[in-house]
Structure formats: structure tokens, C-alpha cells
């Protein structure tokens, strides 16, 4: 029986979320640097994100670091709001 707290369905997104994170970071860096044209920036970001999927060690590092980075960011934001 499926419950509200069942997170087994999220295993489908196990590869999608790190790929989107790498895509967004690489695209942000390329757009900020303005080295190439926008279409080339998108292509490079997609290629880097897809290549990342074939390197399991990088994928595991991203999966390990992401929750900690979110927790640290939320705590720092709350500290800024309190003080």
C-alpha cells in the first residue's frame, strides 16, 4: 500500500536531479563569463551534464554533498534573518 511518506518513487529522479544541478551550475558560470554565444553555452552545459552521468564517483559525491549544502544554506539564511 502506498502512503504519503513513501519516497520509493523518488528513485526515478536519482539521476535527474544531479544532472539538472550540474547543468544549472555550468550554464550559470558560462553565461556569467560570456565566453561563448548563448546557444553554445547551453550545448556545453548539456554535454557536461550528460558526461557527468557516466562518472559514478562524481554522481555519488554530488548525491552526498547536496543535502548538506541545502541544510547549511538554510541554517545560514535563518541566522541572517534572526540577527
C-alpha positions as CSV (number, residue, x, y, z in Angstrom):
1,X,0.0,0.0,0.0
2,X,1.3,3.4,-0.9
3,X,1.4,6.1,1.8
4,X,2.2,9.8,1.8
5,X,5.6,9.2,3.3
6,X,6.7,6.6,0.7
7,X,9.7,8.0,-1.0
8,X,10.4,4.9,-3.1
9,X,9.1,6.7,-6.2
10,X,11.8,9.3,-5.9
11,X,14.4,6.7,-7.0
12,X,13.3,7.5,-10.6
13,X,14.7,11.0,-10.2
14,X,18.0,9.7,-8.7
15,X,19.9,10.6,-11.9
16,X,17.8,13.6,-13.0
17,X,18.4,15.9,-10.0
18,X,22.2,15.8,-10.1
19,X,22.2,16.2,-13.8
20,X,20.0,19.3,-13.5
21,X,22.2,20.7,-10.8
22,X,25.4,20.3,-12.8
23,X,23.6,21.7,-15.9
24,X,22.4,24.8,-13.9
25,X,25.8,25.4,-12.3
26,X,27.8,25.0,-15.6
27,X,25.3,27.1,-17.5
28,X,25.3,29.9,-14.9
29,X,29.1,30.0,-15.0
30,X,29.2,30.1,-18.8
31,X,26.5,32.8,-19.0
32,X,28.2,34.9,-16.4
33,X,31.6,34.6,-18.1
34,X,30.2,35.4,-21.6
35,X,32.8,33.4,-23.3
36,X,30.6,31.9,-26.0
37,X,27.3,32.6,-27.6
38,X,24.1,31.6,-25.6
39,X,23.4,28.6,-27.8
40,X,26.9,27.3,-27.4
41,X,26.7,27.8,-23.7
42,X,23.5,25.7,-23.5
43,X,25.1,23.0,-25.6
44,X,28.3,22.9,-23.5
45,X,26.2,22.7,-20.3
46,X,24.1,19.8,-21.6
47,X,27.2,17.9,-22.7
48,X,28.9,18.4,-19.4
49,X,25.8,17.3,-17.5
50,X,25.4,14.2,-19.7
51,X,29.1,13.3,-19.3
52,X,28.7,13.6,-15.6
53,X,26.1,10.8,-15.7
54,X,28.7,8.3,-16.9
55,X,31.1,9.0,-14.0
56,X,29.6,7.2,-11.0
57,X,32.1,8.7,-8.5
58,X,31.1,12.3,-9.3
59,X,27.5,11.3,-9.1
60,X,27.9,9.8,-5.6
61,X,29.8,12.9,-4.4
62,X,27.0,15.2,-5.7
63,X,24.4,13.0,-4.0
64,X,26.4,13.2,-0.7
65,X,27.1,16.9,-0.7
66,X,23.7,18.3,-1.9
67,X,21.7,17.6,1.3
68,X,24.4,19.0,3.5
69,X,24.7,22.1,1.3
70,X,21.0,22.7,1.5
71,X,21.0,22.3,5.3
72,X,23.9,24.7,5.7
73,X,22.3,27.2,3.4
74,X,19.0,27.1,5.2
75,X,20.8,27.5,8.6
76,X,22.8,30.4,7.4
77,X,19.7,32.1,5.9
78,X,17.9,31.7,9.2
79,X,20.8,33.1,11.1
80,X,20.9,36.1,8.9
81,X,17.1,36.6,9.4
82,X,17.4,36.3,13.2
83,X,20.4,38.7,13.6
